[in-house]
Amino acid sequence: MEPPSRKNPPALQSAAATQLPAGNRITSGSLVRGSPSWIERHELISQLAYYKAQQRGFAPGHEWEDWFAAEREVTESG
C-alpha cells in the first residue's frame, strides 16, 4: 500500500481553490498599499511596548497592558 500523496494535501487544495478578490490580494507583505507588513507592524508594536515599559521603570505585571496599548496606537495611527 502506498502512502497518501503529500504533493497536494486536501487542506492545500482547498486553500488554493479559495481566491481573494482582486482588490484584496497580498502585495509586498501587506493587504493595503502603503500599510506596513505584519512583520513591520509587529516590530513597531514591540518597540512601542518596550518604551512604555521603560517609562514605568520596567515594573513587572504590565507586559500585556503595554502590548495592547501599543497595538492600539499602531492600529489607530495606520
Biopython code that builds the backbone (N, CA, C, O; Angstrom):
import numpy as np
from Bio.PDB.StructureBuilder import StructureBuilder

atoms = [
    (1, "MET", "N", (0.836, -1.172, 0.000)),
    (1, "MET", "CA", (0.000, 0.000, 0.000)),
    (1, "MET", "C", (0.887, 1.244, 0.000)),
    (1, "MET", "O", (1.838, 1.328, 0.777)),
    (2, "GLU", "N", (0.581, 2.205, -0.865)),
    (2, "GLU", "CA", (1.357, 3.446, -0.963)),
    (2, "GLU", "C", (0.847, 4.470, 0.045)),
    (2, "GLU", "O", (-0.349, 4.539, 0.326)),
    (3, "PRO", "N", (1.773, 5.269, 0.587)),
    (3, "PRO", "CA", (1.315, 6.342, 1.494)),
    (3, "PRO", "C", (0.562, 7.394, 0.699)),
    (3, "PRO", "O", (0.780, 7.535, -0.504)),
    (4, "PRO", "N", (-0.316, 8.128, 1.354)),
    (4, "PRO", "CA", (-1.053, 9.178, 0.634)),
    (4, "PRO", "C", (-0.085, 10.196, 0.041)),
    (4, "PRO", "O", (0.992, 10.440, 0.585)),
    (5, "SER", "N", (-0.479, 10.774, -1.058)),
    (5, "SER", "CA", (0.354, 11.761, -1.722)),
    (5, "SER", "C", (0.508, 12.987, -0.843)),
    (5, "SER", "O", (-0.469, 13.492, -0.289)),
    (6, "ARG", "N", (1.732, 13.462, -0.716)),
    (6, "ARG", "CA", (1.975, 14.662, 0.077)),
    (6, "ARG", "C", (2.130, 15.885, -0.805)),
    (6, "ARG", "O", (2.341, 16.992, -0.308)),
    (7, "LYS", "N", (2.028, 15.695, -2.095)),
    (7, "LYS", "CA", (2.167, 16.832, -3.004)),
    (7, "LYS", "C", (1.043, 17.834, -2.801)),
    (7, "LYS", "O", (1.299, 19.032, -2.681)),
    (8, "ASN", "N", (-0.181, 17.371, -2.762)),
    (8, "ASN", "CA", (-1.327, 18.265, -2.648)),
    (8, "ASN", "C", (-2.293, 17.761, -1.584)),
    (8, "ASN", "O", (-3.337, 17.197, -1.909)),
    (9, "PRO", "N", (-1.947, 17.964, -0.299)),
    (9, "PRO", "CA", (-2.886, 17.570, 0.747)),
    (9, "PRO", "C", (-4.217, 18.299, 0.575)),
    (9, "PRO", "O", (-4.248, 19.399, 0.022)),
    (10, "PRO", "N", (-5.317, 17.702, 1.041)),
    (10, "PRO", "CA", (-6.636, 18.332, 0.864)),
    (10, "PRO", "C", (-6.703, 19.761, 1.379)),
    (10, "PRO", "O", (-7.348, 20.605, 0.757)),
    (11, "ALA", "N", (-6.055, 20.053, 2.494)),
    (11, "ALA", "CA", (-6.103, 21.419, 3.035)),
    (11, "ALA", "C", (-5.484, 22.412, 2.061)),
    (11, "ALA", "O", (-5.993, 23.519, 1.890)),
    (12, "LEU", "N", (-4.380, 22.014, 1.420)),
    (12, "LEU", "CA", (-3.746, 22.903, 0.450)),
    (12, "LEU", "C", (-4.586, 23.049, -0.806)),
    (12, "LEU", "O", (-4.646, 24.125, -1.402)),
    (13, "GLN", "N", (-5.238, 21.957, -1.206)),
    (13, "GLN", "CA", (-6.073, 22.031, -2.392)),
    (13, "GLN", "C", (-7.221, 23.003, -2.180)),
    (13, "GLN", "O", (-7.526, 23.801, -3.067)),
    (14, "SER", "N", (-7.869, 22.950, -1.008)),
    (14, "SER", "CA", (-8.992, 23.856, -0.777)),
    (14, "SER", "C", (-8.510, 25.291, -0.612)),
    (14, "SER", "O", (-9.190, 26.223, -1.042)),
    (15, "ALA", "N", (-7.334, 25.484, 0.011)),
    (15, "ALA", "CA", (-6.790, 26.835, 0.161)),
    (15, "ALA", "C", (-6.431, 27.414, -1.196)),
    (15, "ALA", "O", (-6.638, 28.602, -1.443)),
    (16, "ALA", "N", (-5.897, 26.582, -2.072)),
    (16, "ALA", "CA", (-5.525, 27.056, -3.399)),
    (16, "ALA", "C", (-6.762, 27.415, -4.205)),
    (16, "ALA", "O", (-6.723, 28.314, -5.045)),
    (17, "ALA", "N", (-7.868, 26.707, -3.949)),
    (17, "ALA", "CA", (-9.096, 26.981, -4.684)),
    (17, "ALA", "C", (-9.756, 28.266, -4.212)),
    (17, "ALA", "O", (-10.533, 28.865, -4.954)),
    (18, "THR", "N", (-9.465, 28.696, -3.005)),
    (18, "THR", "CA", (-10.043, 29.924, -2.466)),
    (18, "THR", "C", (-9.232, 31.109, -2.970)),
    (18, "THR", "O", (-8.032, 31.200, -2.711)),
    (19, "GLN", "N", (-9.867, 31.989, -3.667)),
    (19, "GLN", "CA", (-9.189, 33.156, -4.223)),
    (19, "GLN", "C", (-9.677, 34.410, -3.521)),
    (19, "GLN", "O", (-10.870, 34.551, -3.250)),
    (20, "LEU", "N", (-8.767, 35.315, -3.230)),
    (20, "LEU", "CA", (-9.144, 36.615, -2.694)),
    (20, "LEU", "C", (-9.631, 37.495, -3.828)),
    (20, "LEU", "O", (-9.170, 37.350, -4.961)),
    (21, "PRO", "N", (-10.551, 38.402, -3.549)),
    (21, "PRO", "CA", (-10.935, 39.361, -4.584)),
    (21, "PRO", "C", (-9.710, 40.142, -5.043)),
    (21, "PRO", "O", (-8.792, 40.376, -4.257)),
    (22, "ALA", "N", (-9.692, 40.542, -6.296)),
    (22, "ALA", "CA", (-8.520, 41.198, -6.882)),
    (22, "ALA", "C", (-8.035, 42.381, -6.062)),
    (22, "ALA", "O", (-6.825, 42.583, -5.958)),
    (23, "GLY", "N", (-8.916, 43.163, -5.480)),
    (23, "GLY", "CA", (-8.522, 44.333, -4.712)),
    (23, "GLY", "C", (-7.898, 44.006, -3.363)),
    (23, "GLY", "O", (-7.319, 44.882, -2.721)),
    (24, "ASN", "N", (-8.011, 42.744, -2.921)),
    (24, "ASN", "CA", (-7.502, 42.358, -1.608)),
    (24, "ASN", "C", (-6.297, 41.434, -1.681)),
    (24, "ASN", "O", (-5.952, 40.808, -0.678)),
    (25, "ARG", "N", (-5.672, 41.331, -2.788)),
    (25, "ARG", "CA", (-4.513, 40.443, -2.897)),
    (25, "ARG", "C", (-3.354, 40.993, -2.086)),
    (25, "ARG", "O", (-3.163, 42.205, -1.993)),
    (26, "ILE", "N", (-2.597, 40.101, -1.511)),
    (26, "ILE", "CA", (-1.448, 40.497, -0.713)),
    (26, "ILE", "C", (-0.316, 40.875, -1.650)),
    (26, "ILE", "O", (0.084, 40.091, -2.511)),
    (27, "THR", "N", (0.191, 42.080, -1.474)),
    (27, "THR", "CA", (1.325, 42.543, -2.260)),
    (27, "THR", "C", (2.360, 43.107, -1.312)),
    (27, "THR", "O", (2.039, 43.924, -0.450)),
    (28, "SER", "N", (3.569, 42.686, -1.462)),
    (28, "SER", "CA", (4.676, 43.149, -0.625)),
    (28, "SER", "C", (4.386, 42.968, 0.865)),
    (28, "SER", "O", (4.758, 43.821, 1.671)),
    (29, "GLY", "N", (3.733, 41.878, 1.237)),
    (29, "GLY", "CA", (3.506, 41.564, 2.634)),
    (29, "GLY", "C", (2.385, 42.343, 3.290)),
    (29, "GLY", "O", (2.259, 42.314, 4.514)),
    (30, "SER", "N", (1.571, 43.036, 2.519)),
    (30, "SER", "CA", (0.516, 43.844, 3.121)),
    (30, "SER", "C", (-0.753, 43.734, 2.295)),
    (30, "SER", "O", (-0.697, 43.608, 1.072)),
    (31, "LEU", "N", (-1.908, 43.780, 2.971)),
    (31, "LEU", "CA", (-3.177, 43.751, 2.263)),
    (31, "LEU", "C", (-3.542, 45.114, 1.686)),
    (31, "LEU", "O", (-4.306, 45.199, 0.725)),
    (32, "VAL", "N", (-3.010, 46.156, 2.259)),
    (32, "VAL", "CA", (-3.333, 47.514, 1.816)),
    (32, "VAL", "C", (-2.046, 48.200, 1.400)),
    (32, "VAL", "O", (-1.059, 48.183, 2.134)),
    (33, "ARG", "N", (-2.060, 48.795, 0.236)),
    (33, "ARG", "CA", (-0.855, 49.504, -0.211)),
    (33, "ARG", "C", (-0.507, 50.611, 0.761)),
    (33, "ARG", "O", (-1.379, 51.342, 1.230)),
    (34, "GLY", "N", (0.779, 50.726, 1.059)),
    (34, "GLY", "CA", (1.232, 51.773, 1.941)),
    (34, "GLY", "C", (1.187, 51.415, 3.413)),
    (34, "GLY", "O", (1.804, 52.099, 4.230)),
    (35, "SER", "N", (0.468, 50.351, 3.774)),
    (35, "SER", "CA", (0.443, 49.959, 5.182)),
    (35, "SER", "C", (1.613, 49.010, 5.445)),
    (35, "SER", "O", (2.086, 48.337, 4.529)),
    (36, "PRO", "N", (2.075, 48.956, 6.688)),
    (36, "PRO", "CA", (3.224, 48.094, 6.984)),
    (36, "PRO", "C", (2.851, 46.621, 6.887)),
    (36, "PRO", "O", (1.698, 46.246, 7.104)),
    (37, "SER", "N", (3.829, 45.798, 6.563)),
    (37, "SER", "CA", (3.596, 44.356, 6.546)),
    (37, "SER", "C", (3.385, 43.902, 7.979)),
    (37, "SER", "O", (3.630, 44.672, 8.907)),
    (38, "TRP", "N", (2.941, 42.685, 8.180)),
    (38, "TRP", "CA", (2.699, 42.201, 9.540)),
    (38, "TRP", "C", (3.996, 42.155, 10.335)),
    (38, "TRP", "O", (3.976, 42.325, 11.554)),
    (39, "ILE", "N", (5.116, 41.930, 9.671)),
    (39, "ILE", "CA", (6.411, 41.906, 10.361)),
    (39, "ILE", "C", (6.767, 43.320, 10.822)),
    (39, "ILE", "O", (7.195, 43.518, 11.959)),
    (40, "GLU", "N", (6.589, 44.289, 9.944)),
    (40, "GLU", "CA", (6.869, 45.679, 10.305)),
    (40, "GLU", "C", (5.931, 46.149, 11.413)),
    (40, "GLU", "O", (6.350, 46.864, 12.323)),
    (41, "ARG", "N", (4.679, 45.753, 11.339)),
    (41, "ARG", "CA", (3.687, 46.126, 12.354)),
    (41, "ARG", "C", (4.077, 45.531, 13.701)),
    (41, "ARG", "O", (4.034, 46.220, 14.721)),
    (42, "HIS", "N", (4.454, 44.267, 13.711)),
    (42, "HIS", "CA", (4.875, 43.599, 14.942)),
    (42, "HIS", "C", (6.090, 44.303, 15.534)),
    (42, "HIS", "O", (6.172, 44.491, 16.748)),
    (43, "GLU", "N", (7.026, 44.688, 14.685)),
    (43, "GLU", "CA", (8.225, 45.393, 15.140)),
    (43, "GLU", "C", (7.854, 46.738, 15.775)),
    (43, "GLU", "O", (8.383, 47.089, 16.829)),
    (44, "LEU", "N", (6.952, 47.486, 15.142)),
    (44, "LEU", "CA", (6.509, 48.768, 15.692)),
    (44, "LEU", "C", (5.843, 48.586, 17.055)),
    (44, "LEU", "O", (6.129, 49.324, 17.997)),
    (45, "ILE", "N", (4.961, 47.605, 17.150)),
    (45, "ILE", "CA", (4.271, 47.339, 18.413)),
    (45, "ILE", "C", (5.274, 46.945, 19.487)),
    (45, "ILE", "O", (5.194, 47.412, 20.623)),
    (46, "SER", "N", (6.208, 46.093, 19.126)),
    (46, "SER", "CA", (7.225, 45.633, 20.069)),
    (46, "SER", "C", (8.044, 46.800, 20.620)),
    (46, "SER", "O", (8.273, 46.897, 21.826)),
    (47, "GLN", "N", (8.478, 47.671, 19.732)),
    (47, "GLN", "CA", (9.280, 48.827, 20.160)),
    (47, "GLN", "C", (8.473, 49.770, 21.047)),
    (47, "GLN", "O", (8.973, 50.243, 22.067)),
    (48, "LEU", "N", (7.245, 50.040, 20.667)),
    (48, "LEU", "CA", (6.410, 50.944, 21.441)),
    (48, "LEU", "C", (6.100, 50.353, 22.818)),
    (48, "LEU", "O", (6.105, 51.072, 23.817)),
    (49, "ALA", "N", (5.832, 49.056, 22.873)),
    (49, "ALA", "CA", (5.574, 48.398, 24.159)),
    (49, "ALA", "C", (6.812, 48.466, 25.042)),
    (49, "ALA", "O", (6.697, 48.647, 26.254)),
    (50, "TYR", "N", (7.983, 48.324, 24.455)),
    (50, "TYR", "CA", (9.237, 48.432, 25.213)),
    (50, "TYR", "C", (9.363, 49.834, 25.821)),
    (50, "TYR", "O", (9.701, 49.970, 26.997)),
    (51, "TYR", "N", (9.094, 50.865, 25.032)),
    (51, "TYR", "CA", (9.205, 52.233, 25.533)),
    (51, "TYR", "C", (8.191, 52.510, 26.638)),
    (51, "TYR", "O", (8.481, 53.245, 27.582)),
    (52, "LYS", "N", (7.010, 51.924, 26.520)),
    (52, "LYS", "CA", (6.010, 52.081, 27.573)),
    (52, "LYS", "C", (6.506, 51.429, 28.865)),
    (52, "LYS", "O", (6.358, 52.007, 29.942)),
    (53, "ALA", "N", (7.084, 50.247, 28.770)),
    (53, "ALA", "CA", (7.634, 49.562, 29.939)),
    (53, "ALA", "C", (8.796, 50.359, 30.524)),
    (53, "ALA", "O", (8.941, 50.450, 31.743)),
    (54, "GLN", "N", (9.609, 50.925, 29.665)),
    (54, "GLN", "CA", (10.754, 51.715, 30.106)),
    (54, "GLN", "C", (10.280, 52.937, 30.909)),
    (54, "GLN", "O", (10.872, 53.282, 31.932)),
    (55, "GLN", "N", (9.223, 53.576, 30.440)),
    (55, "GLN", "CA", (8.685, 54.747, 31.135)),
    (55, "GLN", "C", (8.195, 54.385, 32.538)),
    (55, "GLN", "O", (8.214, 55.231, 33.432)),
    (56, "ARG", "N", (7.760, 53.149, 32.741)),
    (56, "ARG", "CA", (7.312, 52.675, 34.041)),
    (56, "ARG", "C", (8.459, 52.119, 34.872)),
    (56, "ARG", "O", (8.235, 51.649, 35.988)),
    (57, "GLY", "N", (9.663, 52.161, 34.360)),
    (57, "GLY", "CA", (10.806, 51.603, 35.084)),
    (57, "GLY", "C", (10.829, 50.088, 35.030)),
    (57, "GLY", "O", (11.415, 49.447, 35.902)),
    (58, "PHE", "N", (10.198, 49.503, 34.017)),
    (58, "PHE", "CA", (10.144, 48.053, 33.814)),
    (58, "PHE", "C", (9.511, 47.314, 35.001)),
    (58, "PHE", "O", (9.876, 46.176, 35.297)),
    (59, "ALA", "N", (8.572, 47.966, 35.668)),
    (59, "ALA", "CA", (7.856, 47.309, 36.770)),
    (59, "ALA", "C", (7.110, 46.102, 36.203)),
    (59, "ALA", "O", (6.407, 46.230, 35.201)),
    (60, "PRO", "N", (7.252, 44.935, 36.829)),
    (60, "PRO", "CA", (6.616, 43.723, 36.303)),
    (60, "PRO", "C", (5.093, 43.748, 36.455)),
    (60, "PRO", "O", (4.545, 44.481, 37.279)),
    (61, "GLY", "N", (4.434, 42.936, 35.646)),
    (61, "GLY", "CA", (2.993, 42.769, 35.740)),
    (61, "GLY", "C", (2.172, 43.593, 34.771)),
    (61, "GLY", "O", (0.943, 43.526, 34.797)),
    (62, "HIS", "N", (2.819, 44.369, 33.916)),
    (62, "HIS", "CA", (2.085, 45.225, 32.980)),
    (62, "HIS", "C", (2.429, 44.919, 31.522)),
    (62, "HIS", "O", (2.156, 45.725, 30.632)),
    (63, "GLU", "N", (3.023, 43.763, 31.286)),
    (63, "GLU", "CA", (3.503, 43.436, 29.939)),
    (63, "GLU", "C", (2.380, 43.425, 28.910)),
    (63, "GLU", "O", (2.520, 44.005, 27.833)),
    (64, "TRP", "N", (1.253, 42.762, 29.235)),
    (64, "TRP", "CA", (0.140, 42.684, 28.281)),
    (64, "TRP", "C", (-0.519, 44.046, 28.114)),
    (64, "TRP", "O", (-0.911, 44.426, 27.011)),
    (65, "GLU", "N", (-0.634, 44.764, 29.198)),
    (65, "GLU", "CA", (-1.206, 46.114, 29.134)),
    (65, "GLU", "C", (-0.383, 46.990, 28.184)),
    (65, "GLU", "O", (-0.943, 47.716, 27.362)),
    (66, "ASP", "N", (0.944, 46.919, 28.300)),
    (66, "ASP", "CA", (1.834, 47.686, 27.416)),
    (66, "ASP", "C", (1.665, 47.255, 25.975)),
    (66, "ASP", "O", (1.595, 48.086, 25.069)),
    (67, "TRP", "N", (1.599, 45.933, 25.767)),
    (67, "TRP", "CA", (1.496, 45.406, 24.407)),
    (67, "TRP", "C", (0.194, 45.861, 23.747)),
    (67, "TRP", "O", (0.200, 46.352, 22.618)),
    (68, "PHE", "N", (-0.928, 45.693, 24.467)),
    (68, "PHE", "CA", (-2.221, 46.045, 23.882)),
    (68, "PHE", "C", (-2.358, 47.551, 23.656)),
    (68, "PHE", "O", (-2.962, 47.978, 22.672)),
    (69, "ALA", "N", (-1.805, 48.346, 24.554)),
    (69, "ALA", "CA", (-1.824, 49.806, 24.363)),
    (69, "ALA", "C", (-1.004, 50.179, 23.128)),
    (69, "ALA", "O", (-1.417, 51.020, 22.329)),
    (70, "ALA", "N", (0.148, 49.552, 22.982)),
    (70, "ALA", "CA", (1.000, 49.820, 21.813)),
    (70, "ALA", "C", (0.298, 49.367, 20.532)),
    (70, "ALA", "O", (0.362, 50.050, 19.510)),
    (71, "GLU", "N", (-0.359, 48.232, 20.590)),
    (71, "GLU", "CA", (-1.079, 47.715, 19.419)),
    (71, "GLU", "C", (-2.195, 48.677, 19.010)),
    (71, "GLU", "O", (-2.384, 48.935, 17.822)),
    (72, "ARG", "N", (-2.928, 49.204, 19.980)),
    (72, "ARG", "CA", (-3.987, 50.184, 19.678)),
    (72, "ARG", "C", (-3.399, 51.423, 19.013)),
    (72, "ARG", "O", (-3.941, 51.921, 18.026)),
    (73, "GLU", "N", (-2.283, 51.920, 19.557)),
    (73, "GLU", "CA", (-1.664, 53.129, 18.980)),
    (73, "GLU", "C", (-1.203, 52.906, 17.547)),
    (73, "GLU", "O", (-1.397, 53.765, 16.687)),
    (74, "VAL", "N", (-0.596, 51.758, 17.292)),
    (74, "VAL", "CA", (-0.117, 51.458, 15.936)),
    (74, "VAL", "C", (-1.299, 51.312, 14.991)),
    (74, "VAL", "O", (-1.255, 51.794, 13.859)),
    (75, "THR", "N", (-2.353, 50.651, 15.449)),
    (75, "THR", "CA", (-3.555, 50.446, 14.616)),
    (75, "THR", "C", (-4.224, 51.779, 14.301)),
    (75, "THR", "O", (-4.622, 52.021, 13.161)),
    (76, "GLU", "N", (-4.349, 52.645, 15.305)),
    (76, "GLU", "CA", (-5.016, 53.938, 15.111)),
    (76, "GLU", "C", (-4.210, 54.877, 14.234)),
    (76, "GLU", "O", (-4.778, 55.688, 13.502)),
    (77, "SER", "N", (-2.887, 54.772, 14.304)),
    (77, "SER", "CA", (-2.049, 55.679, 13.501)),
    (77, "SER", "C", (-1.913, 55.209, 12.059)),
    (77, "SER", "O", (-1.497, 55.983, 11.197)),
    (78, "GLY", "N", (-2.254, 53.961, 11.785)),
    (78, "GLY", "CA", (-2.081, 53.412, 10.444)),
    (78, "GLY", "C", (-3.297, 53.458, 9.673)),
    (78, "GLY", "O", (-3.312, 53.031, 8.518)),
]
sb = StructureBuilder()
sb.init_structure("model")
sb.init_model(0)
sb.init_chain("A")
sb.init_seg("    ")
for serial, (resi, resn, name, xyz) in enumerate(atoms, 1):
    if name == "N":
        sb.init_residue(resn, " ", resi, " ")
    sb.init_atom(name, np.array(xyz, "f"), 0.0, 1.0, " ", f" {name:<3s}", serial, name[0])
structure = sb.get_structure()
